[in-house]
Amino acid sequence: RQSEELLEETIACNSDRVAEILEEVHQKNTSIIAYHNELSLSVTLSLAYYSARNDYEIFRELPSGKGYADLTFIPRKGVNAPAMVIELKHNNNAQTAIEQIRAKNYTEKLEAFSGEILIVGISYDEDKGHSCVIEKIVK
């Protein structure tokens, strides 16, 4: 149920709740040895958004624009849901991830998609914990 809630809260742009859920999933599913790195967060995110596979095709490290989007969610045919581009940061802030999505044009692969696109910046800071910023783009 946690995975469904995470997707619902992301689509609702409830960034504080998204950060809380990710914190819970990260703590429950990651060894303390590997806890403090971006790869660990990436794997945690894939696990946390597992139920999204019902409605989305999910791509890790999708080449787009001037780089690679960490996670890209494209709604399956017939699903009325926003596309999403997620960028992860470690020991940085979530707003920096949003700025990277924009600067490197990670939404380029979604140019044919019409409707809402959510750009999601997620950060894990070893001192401050998890944070999230979600912005909506309407095409």
C-alpha positions in Angstrom: 0.0 0.0 0.0 2.9 2.3 0.7 3.9 2.3 -3.0 0.4 3.2 -4.1 0.4 6.1 -1.5 3.7 7.3 -2.8 2.4 7.5 -6.3 -0.8 9.2 -5.3 1.1 11.8 -3.2 3.5 12.5 -6.0 0.7 13.1 -8.5 -1.0 15.3 -5.9 2.3 17.3 -5.6 2.5 16.7 -1.9 6.2 16.9 -1.7 6.5 16.7 2.2 4.6 13.5 2.3 6.6 12.1 -0.6 9.8 12.8 1.3 8.4 11.1 4.5 7.4 8.0 2.6 10.8 7.8 0.9 12.5 8.2 4.2 10.5 5.2 5.6 11.2 3.0 2.6 14.9 4.0 2.5 15.3 3.1 6.2 13.5 -0.2 5.9 15.2 -1.5 2.8 18.8 -0.2 2.8 21.8 -1.5 4.7 23.5 1.1 6.8 26.7 0.3 4.8 25.2 1.5 1.6 22.7 3.9 3.0 24.6 7.2 2.2 24.9 7.1 -1.6 22.9 8.1 -4.6 22.8 4.6 -6.1 21.2 3.3 -2.9 18.6 6.1 -3.2 18.0 5.2 -6.8 17.3 1.6 -6.0 15.1 2.6 -3.1 13.1 4.8 -5.4 12.6 2.0 -7.9 11.3 -0.2 -5.1 9.2 2.6 -3.6 7.4 3.3 -6.9 7.0 -0.4 -7.8 3.2 -0.1 -8.1 3.5 2.6 -10.7 4.5 -0.1 -13.1 0.8 -0.8 -13.5 0.2 2.6 -15.1 3.6 3.6 -16.3 6.6 2.5 -18.3 9.5 3.4 -16.1 13.0 4.2 -17.5 16.1 4.5 -15.5 18.9 6.8 -16.8 16.9 7.7 -19.9 19.0 9.8 -22.3 17.2 13.1 -22.8 18.3 16.6 -23.6 21.8 17.1 -22.4 22.2 14.2 -20.1 20.3 11.3 -18.4 17.1 11.6 -16.4 17.4 9.4 -13.3 13.8 8.1 -13.6 11.2 8.8 -16.3 7.6 7.7 -16.0 5.6 7.6 -19.2 1.9 6.7 -18.8 0.8 3.5 -20.6 -1.6 3.7 -23.5 -5.1 4.5 -22.2 -3.9 5.7 -18.8 -4.9 9.3 -17.9 -1.9 10.3 -15.7 0.9 12.8 -15.8 4.3 11.9 -17.1 7.0 12.3 -14.6 10.8 13.0 -14.6 12.6 12.4 -11.4 16.1 13.6 -10.6 18.0 12.5 -7.5 20.6 14.3 -5.5 22.8 13.2 -2.6 24.0 15.8 0.0 22.5 18.6 -2.1 18.9 19.9 -2.2 15.9 19.0 -4.1 15.6 22.4 -5.8 19.0 21.7 -7.4 17.6 18.6 -8.9 14.7 20.6 -10.4 17.1 23.1 -11.8 19.1 20.3 -13.4 16.0 18.9 -15.0 15.3 22.3 -16.6 18.9 23.2 -17.5 19.5 19.9 -19.2 16.1 19.7 -20.8 15.3 16.2 -19.4 11.7 16.6 -20.5 12.8 16.6 -24.2 11.9 12.9 -24.7 8.4 13.8 -23.6 7.9 16.4 -26.4 5.2 14.2 -28.1 3.4 13.8 -24.8 0.5 16.2 -24.3 -0.8 16.9 -20.9 0.8 17.3 -17.5 4.4 16.6 -16.8 5.6 16.5 -13.2 9.3 17.3 -12.6 10.4 15.9 -9.3 13.6 16.7 -7.4 14.4 14.3 -4.6 17.4 14.7 -2.3 18.9 12.7 0.5 21.2 14.8 2.7 23.0 12.9 5.4 22.4 15.7 7.9 18.9 16.9 6.9 17.3 13.7 5.6 15.0 13.4 2.6 13.5 16.3 0.8 11.3 16.7 -2.3 10.2 19.4 -4.7 7.5 18.8 -7.3 6.6 21.2 -10.1 3.9 20.8 -12.7 4.3 21.6 -16.4 1.3 21.6 -18.7 1.9 21.2 -22.4 
